[in-house]
Amino acid sequence: MLTPLPATASPLTTEKEIILIVEDSSVNRKLLSNLLTRHGYQVWSTENGQAALETLKQGLPDLIALDIMMPVMDGYELCRLLKKDKRTRDIPVIFISSLNETENKLTGFRAGGVDYITKPFHHEEVLARFSTHLKLSRLQHQLAEQNRQLKQEQQKTESLLLNVLPVQVARELIATGNYQPRTFDQVTVCFTDIIAFTSTASSLTPEFIIGELNDIFTGFDQIAEENDCERIKTMGDAYLFTCGVPEENKAHAFNVVKTAKAIINFLEQRNKSSKQQWQIRVGMHSGQVVSGIVGSKKYLFDIFGDTVNIAARMEELSLPMQINISEATHILLKDRFTFTRRSGIEVKGKGKLSMYLVEDTIVS
């Protein structure tokens, strides 16, 4: 017969540890129940395995004391079912049986029991073993909760790294704790800069300015991602992106120009309905860069080298809503676009250089 569960029987509503007794002998049930109750445990009891399964639908105990020889369903079968169920598989099961052969005990352990007590049992032995396994169970639950929290924190950290670093860089950092600096020989670097941003921003509210930059750079990010480019960083109103790092890409120059043209188109469309109109200059150069992570607490993936410096100069010498590219980038794209050549322009630290404004795509 199923002993009704009191209102405080659920582990969620009581601090007492709950022990479920599954035993067909009413004398043994009462004896064991009285012993456990006197020592501060809350006790549920059933007379066979099938009744125990019904009890477990109402709540979960902290430990199960299980007889073997019972009608309807024996203890071995019940234990196997419990260990297959995700809800009950971690509840410690202790067999209490008059069967004392070694094979009986081994069968109990193979079924998933954590201990085996033979009848007639000694009160102190029962209490000591129950106490030990309940402590072990509590420790396992605490460890599982700590592991869950640790995994949750790791997921937060990984998500944050994936938001601030390129995917390949973040994965290497997560897996090894380090990102090895690398040299990439074939990279196109692009700078964009909002024209007259500083002077315009002085007459606008901080909330409006940040909202504008957030909206614009979010649009740039989406366009860059769609064209296999990687945003490296923003610096105030400047936006730096590349293709060819941290993954090599043979179409790096074409992808960067395609991205830049899409960015200009995005800004033109945005200006049609925006309260504040903005224009940008765009410049790019192709060549070798060194990449690496700067900082040990606040990670910043960055690129370095003369290629970056020349790309910045190309942007400074560009025109509003135009893409200004270097000779090196032009060589890679001369069969893909039409250009307006700009000869003999003085570049700080480089002398006079040829550069090109990108016009239309050549349709072959």
Secondary structure, DSSP 8 states (H G I E B T S, - for coil): ------TT-STTS-SS-EEEEE-S-HHHHHHHHHHHHHTT-EEEEESSHHHHHHHHHH---SEEEE-SS-SSS-HHHHHHHHHHSTTTTTS-EEEEES--SHHHHHHHHHHT-SEEEESS--HHHHHHHHHHHHHHHHHHHHHHHHHHHHHHHHHHHHHHHHHHS-HHHHHHHHHHS----EEEEEEEEEEEEETTHHHHHTTS-HHHHHHHHHHHHHHHHHHHHHTT-EEEEEETTEEEEEESSSS--TTHHHHHHHHHHHHHHHHHHHHTT-SS---EEEEEEEEEEEEEEE-SSS-EEEEESHHHHHHHHHHHT--TT-EEEEHHHHHHHTTTEEEEEEEEEEETTTEEEEEEEEEEE---
